[in-house]
Amino acid sequence: MEETRQRERTREAGASGAGTRCDISVVVPLYNEEESLPELSAWIRRVMEREGFSYEVIFVDDGSDDGSWQVVERLAASDSRIRGIGFGRNYGKSGALYCGFDAACGEVVITMDADLQDSPDEIPALYRMVMQQGYDLVSGWKKVRHDPLGKTLPSKFFNWTARRVSGIRLHDFNCGLKAYRSRVVKNIEVYGEMHRYIPILAYKAGFRRIGEKPVEHRARKYGVSKFGWERMIKGYLDLIVVMFMSRFGRSPMYIFGGLGTLMFLVGGVTTVWLIAEKLYKLWHGLPFRQVTEQPMFYIAMLAVVLGVQLFLAGFIGELINRNSSDRNRYNIDRRI
């Protein structure tokens, strides 16, 4: 609840300070990156001015405990195109992207990491792929990576699994450098560790034109990586959540009620069969075992109980969904 309230407060703050419409919004989530921010800001400015884009840069400080926010304040004071959103504590990259997306005013939204491993020189090509080639989302592909094997090997396995489960043929789901059409980021919601699955969220929301571009991946210049092995566990759990919510999020009764009904019927039919078998043997004078002495009876009873619980879980899910403020939130793409 506290995370939700914090996101809502930050969302309101971002909305109240919204900028004017521009070509590109660059959203940069950051955590303890004070050394790289001035260099990144100057690099983005050089690229934008060279290409003649109107733009804004939104730095989202995810509760840094170094001097990152003070650097953002100085940058914003010297350049009106730089805006900042700061969290009171560390909420994670998904929360930072959510608030950055909410505040973005550009026709194309570019996301990149603050550690200088993503190159702003890629921005013009990503922008053209969205605006000229018609992509809804373009994901960067770090074809050549400057990371240790402890990061690259788990990442390859993770991306293979995500491709198999989602059917989206991307080499690098988790690349921080991505480009989005504005309506994409306004129609999806990222939370927890869902930033890894933004292409899947967009695809399930109806944005099917998803492309990929090989991008330069630079060696880290300052600081250390903020991600550890625990993100792999969280990543796979969130993948299950994403796939479940995209299929059954609006109708949980279909999955829980269906499984519950099936288990209830299997358990009930098995119980009736065991009782009928005993009565048949008793009627014909055949040797028989008491129903309660047979392991199958207890398995059948367990199936009945679990079936009832699953059905009730689906029913409660439907009641919650009925009262959700997002129950009729749809991606409306065209009107006449």
C-alpha angles and dihedrals in degrees: 000000000000091000091051092050091048091051091049092050091048091046091054091047091050092048093050090053096043117151131223125278114282141164098258137019113196111203114197118184111198142181121185096340101132094137096056101042100082092047093046092048093050091047093052091048092052092051095046095047091046091054095039096237124157105227151157131212118215114195111196110197107206097206098296116190096202126067097287095116092050089053090051090051092052092047092049091049091055097043125037091203091067119085131179138209118188129195123212090228141001111292100162137257095287092059090048092051092046092056092041091052091049092053097042117112102179126113086231122034118208121194123197138161120256097228096085092245088114115067119226087207086080092063099087093052092046090049092052092049089058100039101034105026095040102238119157093204133011118195123201119236116210092209092171111037129196096203132110120263089254087071103030099051096050088044092055091050091046093050092048090053093047091051092050095047099041102033090225109133102220124138096207119029093169100052107130093213108086138142124216136186106241096247090056095063091043092056102047132066123212123195139148104014095328094123087090090062102044091120089055092046090049093047092050089049090059102265099128101163098091119159139180135220128190107238136189115263114201129202114258110268102186135028128347136288115280095208128088139181092280090074090070091060092045090045095057093044090052091048089059090048093049094050093045094047093046091054104033106012093108095039112032090162090071094064102029095036092045095050091042093052091048094050092045091052094046092049093044095048091047091051093049090048092052092049093045090050091053092048091048093052092044091051092050096042094247123148113264143173125236112261091235090055093062119090090214090066092060092045088052091049090050090052091051093050093046090046092055091047093050091048091051090048089055092047092050090047090055091050091051092046091050090059096043117116089221097052091108099034108129136169102248106192103171140024136183 
